[in-house]
Amino acid sequence: MGEFGIVIAQQYCGLGLGRKLLDYLIAWANANGTTKKISLLTSENNYTAMELYKKVGFQVEGILKKDNYVNGVYGDTIMMGLIL
């Protein structure tokens, strides 16, 4: 099992970089013969990222309620996984 994170600066969003990174990661994980699952955490309001994760096969596995605190507001963290 492996866990990863992607952060792309706002000025580079929408260029397909996240998709390229995900495709590379999934291909590498499938080829290494060891990784059986990839997990990630994302903020509940990161809709663009969650849409991308779902497109490549990730599924929501759980919700951590009021797990993060940004700008005075508590938000949920979404747990997602991809079984290879």
PyMOL Python script that loads the backbone (N, CA, C, O; Angstrom):
from pymol import cmd

cmd.read_pdbstr("""\
ATOM      1  N   MET A   1       0.845  -1.173   0.000  1.00  0.00           N
ATOM      2  CA  MET A   1       0.000   0.000   0.000  1.00  0.00           C
ATOM      3  C   MET A   1       0.888   1.232   0.000  1.00  0.00           C
ATOM      4  O   MET A   1       1.954   1.241   0.615  1.00  0.00           O
ATOM      5  N   GLY A   2       0.445   2.264  -0.687  1.00  0.00           N
ATOM      6  CA  GLY A   2       1.171   3.513  -0.705  1.00  0.00           C
ATOM      7  C   GLY A   2       0.212   4.674  -0.592  1.00  0.00           C
ATOM      8  O   GLY A   2      -0.957   4.566  -0.962  1.00  0.00           O
ATOM      9  N   GLU A   3       0.704   5.778  -0.082  1.00  0.00           N
ATOM     10  CA  GLU A   3      -0.093   6.997   0.030  1.00  0.00           C
ATOM     11  C   GLU A   3       0.678   8.117  -0.646  1.00  0.00           C
ATOM     12  O   GLU A   3       1.907   8.147  -0.590  1.00  0.00           O
ATOM     13  N   PHE A   4      -0.037   9.043  -1.289  1.00  0.00           N
ATOM     14  CA  PHE A   4       0.640  10.128  -1.991  1.00  0.00           C
ATOM     15  C   PHE A   4      -0.135  11.419  -1.843  1.00  0.00           C
ATOM     16  O   PHE A   4      -1.276  11.425  -1.381  1.00  0.00           O
ATOM     17  N   GLY A   5       0.487  12.502  -2.234  1.00  0.00           N
ATOM     18  CA  GLY A   5      -0.167  13.805  -2.269  1.00  0.00           C
ATOM     19  C   GLY A   5       0.355  14.598  -3.449  1.00  0.00           C
ATOM     20  O   GLY A   5       1.510  14.457  -3.850  1.00  0.00           O
ATOM     21  N   ILE A   6      -0.510  15.431  -3.998  1.00  0.00           N
ATOM     22  CA  ILE A   6      -0.139  16.298  -5.107  1.00  0.00           C
ATOM     23  C   ILE A   6      -0.547  17.714  -4.740  1.00  0.00           C
ATOM     24  O   ILE A   6      -1.669  17.943  -4.287  1.00  0.00           O
ATOM     25  N   VAL A   7       0.351  18.659  -4.930  1.00  0.00           N
ATOM     26  CA  VAL A   7       0.027  20.072  -4.772  1.00  0.00           C
ATOM     27  C   VAL A   7       0.540  20.777  -6.016  1.00  0.00           C
ATOM     28  O   VAL A   7       1.721  20.691  -6.354  1.00  0.00           O
ATOM     29  N   ILE A   8      -0.364  21.477  -6.694  1.00  0.00           N
ATOM     30  CA  ILE A   8       0.001  22.214  -7.903  1.00  0.00           C
ATOM     31  C   ILE A   8      -0.341  23.669  -7.678  1.00  0.00           C
ATOM     32  O   ILE A   8      -1.472  23.996  -7.316  1.00  0.00           O
ATOM     33  N   ALA A   9       0.630  24.552  -7.889  1.00  0.00           N
ATOM     34  CA  ALA A   9       0.413  25.988  -7.706  1.00  0.00           C
ATOM     35  C   ALA A   9      -0.736  26.458  -8.596  1.00  0.00           C
ATOM     36  O   ALA A   9      -0.909  25.970  -9.713  1.00  0.00           O
ATOM     37  N   GLN A  10      -1.515  27.408  -8.088  1.00  0.00           N
ATOM     38  CA  GLN A  10      -2.715  27.878  -8.775  1.00  0.00           C
ATOM     39  C   GLN A  10      -2.451  28.254 -10.232  1.00  0.00           C
ATOM     40  O   GLN A  10      -3.260  27.949 -11.107  1.00  0.00           O
ATOM     41  N   GLN A  11      -1.328  28.913 -10.494  1.00  0.00           N
ATOM     42  CA  GLN A  11      -1.060  29.365 -11.869  1.00  0.00           C
ATOM     43  C   GLN A  11      -0.810  28.216 -12.838  1.00  0.00           C
ATOM     44  O   GLN A  11      -0.805  28.430 -14.050  1.00  0.00           O
ATOM     45  N   TYR A  12      -0.600  26.991 -12.327  1.00  0.00           N
ATOM     46  CA  TYR A  12      -0.363  25.838 -13.185  1.00  0.00           C
ATOM     47  C   TYR A  12      -1.547  24.879 -13.226  1.00  0.00           C
ATOM     48  O   TYR A  12      -1.483  23.842 -13.886  1.00  0.00           O
ATOM     49  N   CYS A  13      -2.625  25.217 -12.528  1.00  0.00           N
ATOM     50  CA  CYS A  13      -3.823  24.374 -12.542  1.00  0.00           C
ATOM     51  C   CYS A  13      -4.487  24.448 -13.907  1.00  0.00           C
ATOM     52  O   CYS A  13      -4.433  25.475 -14.583  1.00  0.00           O
ATOM     53  N   GLY A  14      -5.113  23.349 -14.304  1.00  0.00           N
ATOM     54  CA  GLY A  14      -5.827  23.310 -15.572  1.00  0.00           C
ATOM     55  C   GLY A  14      -4.971  22.951 -16.768  1.00  0.00           C
ATOM     56  O   GLY A  14      -5.453  22.959 -17.900  1.00  0.00           O
ATOM     57  N   LEU A  15      -3.701  22.636 -16.532  1.00  0.00           N
ATOM     58  CA  LEU A  15      -2.789  22.288 -17.622  1.00  0.00           C
ATOM     59  C   LEU A  15      -2.656  20.772 -17.813  1.00  0.00           C
ATOM     60  O   LEU A  15      -1.930  20.321 -18.699  1.00  0.00           O
ATOM     61  N   GLY A  16      -3.344  20.000 -16.997  1.00  0.00           N
ATOM     62  CA  GLY A  16      -3.265  18.548 -17.106  1.00  0.00           C
ATOM     63  C   GLY A  16      -2.104  17.928 -16.340  1.00  0.00           C
ATOM     64  O   GLY A  16      -1.825  16.738 -16.494  1.00  0.00           O
ATOM     65  N   LEU A  17      -1.425  18.721 -15.517  1.00  0.00           N
ATOM     66  CA  LEU A  17      -0.269  18.198 -14.772  1.00  0.00           C
ATOM     67  C   LEU A  17      -0.685  17.137 -13.754  1.00  0.00           C
ATOM     68  O   LEU A  17      -0.002  16.124 -13.599  1.00  0.00           O
ATOM     69  N   GLY A  18      -1.802  17.366 -13.059  1.00  0.00           N
ATOM     70  CA  GLY A  18      -2.277  16.394 -12.085  1.00  0.00           C
ATOM     71  C   GLY A  18      -2.581  15.057 -12.737  1.00  0.00           C
ATOM     72  O   GLY A  18      -2.246  14.007 -12.190  1.00  0.00           O
ATOM     73  N   ARG A  19      -3.207  15.089 -13.888  1.00  0.00           N
ATOM     74  CA  ARG A  19      -3.535  13.847 -14.609  1.00  0.00           C
ATOM     75  C   ARG A  19      -2.268  13.120 -15.033  1.00  0.00           C
ATOM     76  O   ARG A  19      -2.178  11.898 -14.912  1.00  0.00           O
ATOM     77  N   LYS A  20      -1.287  13.871 -15.532  1.00  0.00           N
ATOM     78  CA  LYS A  20      -0.018  13.247 -15.937  1.00  0.00           C
ATOM     79  C   LYS A  20       0.677  12.588 -14.744  1.00  0.00           C
ATOM     80  O   LYS A  20       1.191  11.475 -14.853  1.00  0.00           O
ATOM     81  N   LEU A  21       0.688  13.288 -13.604  1.00  0.00           N
ATOM     82  CA  LEU A  21       1.308  12.725 -12.400  1.00  0.00           C
ATOM     83  C   LEU A  21       0.574  11.466 -11.939  1.00  0.00           C
ATOM     84  O   LEU A  21       1.207  10.473 -11.580  1.00  0.00           O
ATOM     85  N   LEU A  22      -0.756  11.509 -11.949  1.00  0.00           N
ATOM     86  CA  LEU A  22      -1.538  10.334 -11.555  1.00  0.00           C
ATOM     87  C   LEU A  22      -1.312   9.159 -12.492  1.00  0.00           C
ATOM     88  O   LEU A  22      -1.117   8.030 -12.044  1.00  0.00           O
ATOM     89  N   ASP A  23      -1.338   9.425 -13.800  1.00  0.00           N
ATOM     90  CA  ASP A  23      -1.110   8.354 -14.767  1.00  0.00           C
ATOM     91  C   ASP A  23       0.255   7.714 -14.556  1.00  0.00           C
ATOM     92  O   ASP A  23       0.385   6.491 -14.608  1.00  0.00           O
ATOM     93  N   TYR A  24       1.277   8.541 -14.318  1.00  0.00           N
ATOM     94  CA  TYR A  24       2.626   8.024 -14.093  1.00  0.00           C
ATOM     95  C   TYR A  24       2.672   7.195 -12.813  1.00  0.00           C
ATOM     96  O   TYR A  24       3.239   6.102 -12.794  1.00  0.00           O
ATOM     97  N   LEU A  25       2.070   7.720 -11.741  1.00  0.00           N
ATOM     98  CA  LEU A  25       2.071   7.007 -10.465  1.00  0.00           C
ATOM     99  C   LEU A  25       1.384   5.653 -10.586  1.00  0.00           C
ATOM    100  O   LEU A  25       1.910   4.647 -10.111  1.00  0.00           O
ATOM    101  N   ILE A  26       0.221   5.619 -11.217  1.00  0.00           N
ATOM    102  CA  ILE A  26      -0.531   4.376 -11.345  1.00  0.00           C
ATOM    103  C   ILE A  26       0.229   3.368 -12.210  1.00  0.00           C
ATOM    104  O   ILE A  26       0.266   2.179 -11.891  1.00  0.00           O
ATOM    105  N   ALA A  27       0.827   3.835 -13.292  1.00  0.00           N
ATOM    106  CA  ALA A  27       1.620   2.938 -14.150  1.00  0.00           C
ATOM    107  C   ALA A  27       2.808   2.378 -13.369  1.00  0.00           C
ATOM    108  O   ALA A  27       3.098   1.185 -13.447  1.00  0.00           O
ATOM    109  N   TRP A  28       3.491   3.236 -12.621  1.00  0.00           N
ATOM    110  CA  TRP A  28       4.637   2.797 -11.819  1.00  0.00           C
ATOM    111  C   TRP A  28       4.191   1.781 -10.764  1.00  0.00           C
ATOM    112  O   TRP A  28       4.839   0.752 -10.575  1.00  0.00           O
ATOM    113  N   ALA A  29       3.089   2.073 -10.084  1.00  0.00           N
ATOM    114  CA  ALA A  29       2.607   1.173  -9.030  1.00  0.00           C
ATOM    115  C   ALA A  29       2.192  -0.174  -9.606  1.00  0.00           C
ATOM    116  O   ALA A  29       2.450  -1.214  -9.001  1.00  0.00           O
ATOM    117  N   ASN A  30       1.553  -0.163 -10.765  1.00  0.00           N
ATOM    118  CA  ASN A  30       1.163  -1.427 -11.411  1.00  0.00           C
ATOM    119  C   ASN A  30       2.381  -2.230 -11.838  1.00  0.00           C
ATOM    120  O   ASN A  30       2.362  -3.459 -11.779  1.00  0.00           O
ATOM    121  N   ALA A  31       3.435  -1.557 -12.264  1.00  0.00           N
ATOM    122  CA  ALA A  31       4.620  -2.237 -12.786  1.00  0.00           C
ATOM    123  C   ALA A  31       5.583  -2.724 -11.703  1.00  0.00           C
ATOM    124  O   ALA A  31       6.378  -3.632 -11.950  1.00  0.00           O
ATOM    125  N   ASN A  32       5.522  -2.134 -10.509  1.00  0.00           N
ATOM    126  CA  ASN A  32       6.543  -2.477  -9.512  1.00  0.00           C
ATOM    127  C   ASN A  32       6.341  -3.833  -8.861  1.00  0.00           C
ATOM    128  O   ASN A  32       7.251  -4.352  -8.214  1.00  0.00           O
ATOM    129  N   GLY A  33       5.151  -4.416  -9.027  1.00  0.00           N
ATOM    130  CA  GLY A  33       4.926  -5.755  -8.498  1.00  0.00           C
ATOM    131  C   GLY A  33       4.736  -5.823  -6.993  1.00  0.00           C
ATOM    132  O   GLY A  33       4.590  -6.915  -6.444  1.00  0.00           O
ATOM    133  N   THR A  34       4.734  -4.697  -6.321  1.00  0.00           N
ATOM    134  CA  THR A  34       4.605  -4.678  -4.870  1.00  0.00           C
ATOM    135  C   THR A  34       3.354  -3.937  -4.415  1.00  0.00           C
ATOM    136  O   THR A  34       2.636  -4.409  -3.534  1.00  0.00           O
ATOM    137  N   THR A  35       3.096  -2.792  -5.008  1.00  0.00           N
ATOM    138  CA  THR A  35       1.993  -1.941  -4.573  1.00  0.00           C
ATOM    139  C   THR A  35       0.657  -2.552  -4.982  1.00  0.00           C
ATOM    140  O   THR A  35       0.442  -2.891  -6.146  1.00  0.00           O
ATOM    141  N   LYS A  36      -0.222  -2.685  -4.019  1.00  0.00           N
ATOM    142  CA  LYS A  36      -1.546  -3.268  -4.274  1.00  0.00           C
ATOM    143  C   LYS A  36      -2.661  -2.232  -4.134  1.00  0.00           C
ATOM    144  O   LYS A  36      -3.774  -2.438  -4.616  1.00  0.00           O
ATOM    145  N   LYS A  37      -2.350  -1.115  -3.470  1.00  0.00           N
ATOM    146  CA  LYS A  37      -3.362  -0.093  -3.237  1.00  0.00           C
ATOM    147  C   LYS A  37      -2.680   1.258  -3.077  1.00  0.00           C
ATOM    148  O   LYS A  37      -1.596   1.358  -2.501  1.00  0.00           O
ATOM    149  N   ILE A  38      -3.335   2.303  -3.598  1.00  0.00           N
ATOM    150  CA  ILE A  38      -2.876   3.680  -3.422  1.00  0.00           C
ATOM    151  C   ILE A  38      -3.968   4.428  -2.673  1.00  0.00           C
ATOM    152  O   ILE A  38      -5.141   4.354  -3.041  1.00  0.00           O
ATOM    153  N   SER A  39      -3.589   5.143  -1.628  1.00  0.00           N
ATOM    154  CA  SER A  39      -4.546   5.900  -0.819  1.00  0.00           C
ATOM    155  C   SER A  39      -4.201   7.381  -0.856  1.00  0.00           C
ATOM    156  O   SER A  39      -3.052   7.765  -1.074  1.00  0.00           O
ATOM    157  N   LEU A  40      -5.224   8.205  -0.636  1.00  0.00           N
ATOM    158  CA  LEU A  40      -4.993   9.647  -0.573  1.00  0.00           C
ATOM    159  C   LEU A  40      -6.023  10.295   0.326  1.00  0.00           C
ATOM    160  O   LEU A  40      -7.071   9.717   0.615  1.00  0.00           O
ATOM    161  N   LEU A  41      -5.713  11.495   0.763  1.00  0.00           N
ATOM    162  CA  LEU A  41      -6.621  12.339   1.532  1.00  0.00           C
ATOM    163  C   LEU A  41      -6.765  13.655   0.789  1.00  0.00           C
ATOM    164  O   LEU A  41      -5.794  14.167   0.231  1.00  0.00           O
ATOM    165  N   THR A  42      -7.977  14.206   0.781  1.00  0.00           N
ATOM    166  CA  THR A  42      -8.191  15.509   0.156  1.00  0.00           C
ATOM    167  C   THR A  42      -9.284  16.254   0.920  1.00  0.00           C
ATOM    168  O   THR A  42     -10.085  15.648   1.633  1.00  0.00           O
ATOM    169  N   SER A  43      -9.302  17.543   0.762  1.00  0.00           N
ATOM    170  CA  SER A  43     -10.305  18.374   1.409  1.00  0.00           C
ATOM    171  C   SER A  43     -11.653  18.195   0.719  1.00  0.00           C
ATOM    172  O   SER A  43     -11.713  17.969  -0.490  1.00  0.00           O
ATOM    173  N   GLU A  44     -12.717  18.293   1.476  1.00  0.00           N
ATOM    174  CA  GLU A  44     -14.067  18.114   0.937  1.00  0.00           C
ATOM    175  C   GLU A  44     -14.414  19.113  -0.161  1.00  0.00           C
ATOM    176  O   GLU A  44     -15.276  18.833  -0.994  1.00  0.00           O
ATOM    177  N   ASN A  45     -13.762  20.269  -0.175  1.00  0.00           N
ATOM    178  CA  ASN A  45     -14.075  21.289  -1.180  1.00  0.00           C
ATOM    179  C   ASN A  45     -13.098  21.295  -2.355  1.00  0.00           C
ATOM    180  O   ASN A  45     -13.097  22.230  -3.155  1.00  0.00           O
ATOM    181  N   ASN A  46     -12.279  20.272  -2.463  1.00  0.00           N
ATOM    182  CA  ASN A  46     -11.336  20.158  -3.579  1.00  0.00           C
ATOM    183  C   ASN A  46     -12.019  19.354  -4.700  1.00  0.00           C
ATOM    184  O   ASN A  46     -11.592  18.253  -5.047  1.00  0.00           O
ATOM    185  N   TYR A  47     -13.088  19.939  -5.250  1.00  0.00           N
ATOM    186  CA  TYR A  47     -13.948  19.241  -6.207  1.00  0.00           C
ATOM    187  C   TYR A  47     -13.218  18.822  -7.483  1.00  0.00           C
ATOM    188  O   TYR A  47     -13.427  17.718  -7.984  1.00  0.00           O
ATOM    189  N   THR A  48     -12.369  19.695  -8.005  1.00  0.00           N
ATOM    190  CA  THR A  48     -11.647  19.390  -9.242  1.00  0.00           C
ATOM    191  C   THR A  48     -10.757  18.167  -9.053  1.00  0.00           C
ATOM    192  O   THR A  48     -10.725  17.278  -9.904  1.00  0.00           O
ATOM    193  N   ALA A  49     -10.036  18.125  -7.936  1.00  0.00           N
ATOM    194  CA  ALA A  49      -9.147  16.995  -7.660  1.00  0.00           C
ATOM    195  C   ALA A  49      -9.955  15.708  -7.479  1.00  0.00           C
ATOM    196  O   ALA A  49      -9.590  14.664  -8.020  1.00  0.00           O
ATOM    197  N   MET A  50     -11.047  15.781  -6.724  1.00  0.00           N
ATOM    198  CA  MET A  50     -11.841  14.569  -6.499  1.00  0.00           C
ATOM    199  C   MET A  50     -12.429  14.038  -7.803  1.00  0.00           C
ATOM    200  O   MET A  50     -12.515  12.825  -7.995  1.00  0.00           O
ATOM    201  N   GLU A  51     -12.827  14.924  -8.686  1.00  0.00           N
ATOM    202  CA  GLU A  51     -13.337  14.505  -9.994  1.00  0.00           C
ATOM    203  C   GLU A  51     -12.253  13.768 -10.771  1.00  0.00           C
ATOM    204  O   GLU A  51     -12.518  12.733 -11.383  1.00  0.00           O
ATOM    205  N   LEU A  52     -11.031  14.300 -10.747  1.00  0.00           N
ATOM    206  CA  LEU A  52      -9.910  13.649 -11.416  1.00  0.00           C
ATOM    207  C   LEU A  52      -9.620  12.287 -10.792  1.00  0.00           C
ATOM    208  O   LEU A  52      -9.452  11.299 -11.506  1.00  0.00           O
ATOM    209  N   TYR A  53      -9.562  12.233  -9.465  1.00  0.00           N
ATOM    210  CA  TYR A  53      -9.284  10.965  -8.796  1.00  0.00           C
ATOM    211  C   TYR A  53     -10.313   9.901  -9.176  1.00  0.00           C
ATOM    212  O   TYR A  53      -9.959   8.746  -9.415  1.00  0.00           O
ATOM    213  N   LYS A  54     -11.578  10.292  -9.232  1.00  0.00           N
ATOM    214  CA  LYS A  54     -12.631   9.343  -9.605  1.00  0.00           C
ATOM    215  C   LYS A  54     -12.476   8.896 -11.058  1.00  0.00           C
ATOM    216  O   LYS A  54     -12.724   7.733 -11.375  1.00  0.00           O
ATOM    217  N   LYS A  55     -12.071   9.804 -11.940  1.00  0.00           N
ATOM    218  CA  LYS A  55     -11.885   9.457 -13.358  1.00  0.00           C
ATOM    219  C   LYS A  55     -10.847   8.364 -13.545  1.00  0.00           C
ATOM    220  O   LYS A  55     -10.977   7.534 -14.445  1.00  0.00           O
ATOM    221  N   VAL A  56      -9.813   8.354 -12.702  1.00  0.00           N
ATOM    222  CA  VAL A  56      -8.765   7.346 -12.856  1.00  0.00           C
ATOM    223  C   VAL A  56      -9.008   6.116 -11.987  1.00  0.00           C
ATOM    224  O   VAL A  56      -8.169   5.216 -11.939  1.00  0.00           O
ATOM    225  N   GLY A  57     -10.160   6.069 -11.294  1.00  0.00           N
ATOM    226  CA  GLY A  57     -10.531   4.854 -10.585  1.00  0.00           C
ATOM    227  C   GLY A  57     -10.568   4.901  -9.076  1.00  0.00           C
ATOM    228  O   GLY A  57     -10.953   3.913  -8.450  1.00  0.00           O
ATOM    229  N   PHE A  58     -10.180   6.013  -8.460  1.00  0.00           N
ATOM    230  CA  PHE A  58     -10.242   6.102  -7.001  1.00  0.00           C
ATOM    231  C   PHE A  58     -11.693   6.134  -6.548  1.00  0.00           C
ATOM    232  O   PHE A  58     -12.564   6.650  -7.249  1.00  0.00           O
ATOM    233  N   GLN A  59     -11.944   5.572  -5.358  1.00  0.00           N
ATOM    234  CA  GLN A  59     -13.264   5.587  -4.757  1.00  0.00           C
ATOM    235  C   GLN A  59     -13.184   6.194  -3.372  1.00  0.00           C
ATOM    236  O   GLN A  59     -12.178   6.051  -2.678  1.00  0.00           O
ATOM    237  N   VAL A  60     -14.254   6.878  -2.969  1.00  0.00           N
ATOM    238  CA  VAL A  60     -14.326   7.415  -1.612  1.00  0.00           C
ATOM    239  C   VAL A  60     -14.448   6.240  -0.651  1.00  0.00           C
ATOM    240  O   VAL A  60     -15.286   5.355  -0.825  1.00  0.00           O
ATOM    241  N   GLU A  61     -13.587   6.255   0.371  1.00  0.00           N
ATOM    242  CA  GLU A  61     -13.595   5.168   1.361  1.00  0.00           C
ATOM    243  C   GLU A  61     -14.035   5.645   2.732  1.00  0.00           C
ATOM    244  O   GLU A  61     -14.370   4.836   3.597  1.00  0.00           O
ATOM    245  N   GLY A  62     -14.035   6.952   2.933  1.00  0.00           N
ATOM    246  CA  GLY A  62     -14.435   7.451   4.243  1.00  0.00           C
ATOM    247  C   GLY A  62     -14.346   8.957   4.327  1.00  0.00           C
ATOM    248  O   GLY A  62     -13.787   9.620   3.453  1.00  0.00           O
ATOM    249  N   ILE A  63     -14.913   9.484   5.406  1.00  0.00           N
ATOM    250  CA  ILE A  63     -14.900  10.923   5.649  1.00  0.00           C
ATOM    251  C   ILE A  63     -14.454  11.147   7.086  1.00  0.00           C
ATOM    252  O   ILE A  63     -14.996  10.552   8.017  1.00  0.00           O
ATOM    253  N   LEU A  64     -13.461  12.011   7.255  1.00  0.00           N
ATOM    254  CA  LEU A  64     -13.012  12.423   8.581  1.00  0.00           C
ATOM    255  C   LEU A  64     -13.699  13.758   8.863  1.00  0.00           C
ATOM    256  O   LEU A  64     -13.321  14.783   8.296  1.00  0.00           O
ATOM    257  N   LYS A  65     -14.695  13.748   9.726  1.00  0.00           N
ATOM    258  CA  LYS A  65     -15.513  14.923  10.004  1.00  0.00           C
ATOM    259  C   LYS A  65     -14.720  16.005  10.751  1.00  0.00           C
ATOM    260  O   LYS A  65     -14.013  15.730  11.720  1.00  0.00           O
ATOM    261  N   LYS A  66     -14.865  17.237  10.266  1.00  0.00           N
ATOM    262  CA  LYS A  66     -14.223  18.415  10.879  1.00  0.00           C
ATOM    263  C   LYS A  66     -12.763  18.136  11.221  1.00  0.00           C
ATOM    264  O   LYS A  66     -12.294  18.413  12.324  1.00  0.00           O
ATOM    265  N   ASP A  67     -12.071  17.586  10.246  1.00  0.00           N
ATOM    266  CA  ASP A  67     -10.688  17.148  10.429  1.00  0.00           C
ATOM    267  C   ASP A  67      -9.663  18.224  10.141  1.00  0.00           C
ATOM    268  O   ASP A  67      -8.523  18.124  10.593  1.00  0.00           O
ATOM    269  N   ASN A  68     -10.049  19.264   9.389  1.00  0.00           N
ATOM    270  CA  ASN A  68      -9.085  20.319   9.078  1.00  0.00           C
ATOM    271  C   ASN A  68      -9.696  21.675   9.399  1.00  0.00           C
ATOM    272  O   ASN A  68     -10.917  21.826   9.453  1.00  0.00           O
ATOM    273  N   TYR A  69      -8.829  22.657   9.610  1.00  0.00           N
ATOM    274  CA  TYR A  69      -9.246  23.999  10.038  1.00  0.00           C
ATOM    275  C   TYR A  69      -8.533  25.014   9.166  1.00  0.00           C
ATOM    276  O   TYR A  69      -7.321  25.198   9.282  1.00  0.00           O
ATOM    277  N   VAL A  70      -9.282  25.675   8.293  1.00  0.00           N
ATOM    278  CA  VAL A  70      -8.701  26.650   7.362  1.00  0.00           C
ATOM    279  C   VAL A  70      -9.508  27.936   7.423  1.00  0.00           C
ATOM    280  O   VAL A  70     -10.732  27.921   7.286  1.00  0.00           O
ATOM    281  N   ASN A  71      -8.822  29.034   7.629  1.00  0.00           N
ATOM    282  CA  ASN A  71      -9.457  30.358   7.666  1.00  0.00           C
ATOM    283  C   ASN A  71     -10.652  30.417   8.613  1.00  0.00           C
ATOM    284  O   ASN A  71     -11.687  30.995   8.283  1.00  0.00           O
ATOM    285  N   GLY A  72     -10.502  29.820   9.781  1.00  0.00           N
ATOM    286  CA  GLY A  72     -11.538  29.890  10.797  1.00  0.00           C
ATOM    287  C   GLY A  72     -12.705  28.939  10.610  1.00  0.00           C
ATOM    288  O   GLY A  72     -13.700  29.036  11.329  1.00  0.00           O
ATOM    289  N   VAL A  73     -12.602  28.014   9.650  1.00  0.00           N
ATOM    290  CA  VAL A  73     -13.698  27.094   9.367  1.00  0.00           C
ATOM    291  C   VAL A  73     -13.190  25.651   9.409  1.00  0.00           C
ATOM    292  O   VAL A  73     -12.156  25.325   8.826  1.00  0.00           O
ATOM    293  N   TYR A  74     -13.936  24.796  10.109  1.00  0.00           N
ATOM    294  CA  TYR A  74     -13.618  23.375  10.106  1.00  0.00           C
ATOM    295  C   TYR A  74     -14.199  22.719   8.858  1.00  0.00           C
ATOM    296  O   TYR A  74     -15.310  23.039   8.434  1.00  0.00           O
ATOM    297  N   GLY A  75     -13.433  21.794   8.275  1.00  0.00           N
ATOM    298  CA  GLY A  75     -13.897  21.091   7.084  1.00  0.00           C
ATOM    299  C   GLY A  75     -13.593  19.610   7.190  1.00  0.00           C
ATOM    300  O   GLY A  75     -12.773  19.181   8.002  1.00  0.00           O
ATOM    301  N   ASP A  76     -14.263  18.847   6.362  1.00  0.00           N
ATOM    302  CA  ASP A  76     -14.075  17.397   6.340  1.00  0.00           C
ATOM    303  C   ASP A  76     -12.911  17.020   5.417  1.00  0.00           C
ATOM    304  O   ASP A  76     -12.617  17.709   4.439  1.00  0.00           O
ATOM    305  N   THR A  77     -12.272  15.924   5.754  1.00  0.00           N
ATOM    306  CA  THR A  77     -11.237  15.341   4.912  1.00  0.00           C
ATOM    307  C   THR A  77     -11.817  14.075   4.287  1.00  0.00           C
ATOM    308  O   THR A  77     -12.413  13.252   4.981  1.00  0.00           O
ATOM    309  N   ILE A  78     -11.642  13.925   2.983  1.00  0.00           N
ATOM    310  CA  ILE A  78     -12.148  12.775   2.251  1.00  0.00           C
ATOM    311  C   ILE A  78     -11.017  11.786   2.033  1.00  0.00           C
ATOM    312  O   ILE A  78      -9.950  12.146   1.536  1.00  0.00           O
ATOM    313  N   MET A  79     -11.264  10.521   2.413  1.00  0.00           N
ATOM    314  CA  MET A  79     -10.292   9.445   2.199  1.00  0.00           C
ATOM    315  C   MET A  79     -10.689   8.702   0.936  1.00  0.00           C
ATOM    316  O   MET A  79     -11.845   8.309   0.778  1.00  0.00           O
ATOM    317  N   MET A  80      -9.725   8.507   0.030  1.00  0.00           N
ATOM    318  CA  MET A  80      -9.992   7.810  -1.232  1.00  0.00           C
ATOM    319  C   MET A  80      -8.938   6.732  -1.440  1.00  0.00           C
ATOM    320  O   MET A  80      -7.818   6.834  -0.939  1.00  0.00           O
ATOM    321  N   GLY A  81      -9.312   5.704  -2.183  1.00  0.00           N
ATOM    322  CA  GLY A  81      -8.366   4.629  -2.455  1.00  0.00           C
ATOM    323  C   GLY A  81      -8.564   4.043  -3.832  1.00  0.00           C
ATOM    324  O   GLY A  81      -9.651   4.096  -4.408  1.00  0.00           O
ATOM    325  N   LEU A  82      -7.476   3.478  -4.347  1.00  0.00           N
ATOM    326  CA  LEU A  82      -7.479   2.789  -5.635  1.00  0.00           C
ATOM    327  C   LEU A  82      -6.805   1.443  -5.428  1.00  0.00           C
ATOM    328  O   LEU A  82      -5.608   1.380  -5.150  1.00  0.00           O
ATOM    329  N   ILE A  83      -7.570   0.370  -5.563  1.00  0.00           N
ATOM    330  CA  ILE A  83      -6.998  -0.971  -5.454  1.00  0.00           C
ATOM    331  C   ILE A  83      -6.526  -1.359  -6.840  1.00  0.00           C
ATOM    332  O   ILE A  83      -7.286  -1.304  -7.807  1.00  0.00           O
ATOM    333  N   LEU A  84      -5.259  -1.753  -6.928  1.00  0.00           N
ATOM    334  CA  LEU A  84      -4.654  -2.066  -8.226  1.00  0.00           C
ATOM    335  C   LEU A  84      -4.898  -3.517  -8.611  1.00  0.00           C
ATOM    336  O   LEU A  84      -4.459  -3.956  -9.674  1.00  0.00           O
TER     337      LEU A  84
END
""", "prot")
cmd.dss("prot")
cmd.show_as("cartoon", "prot")
cmd.util.cbc("prot")
cmd.orient("prot")
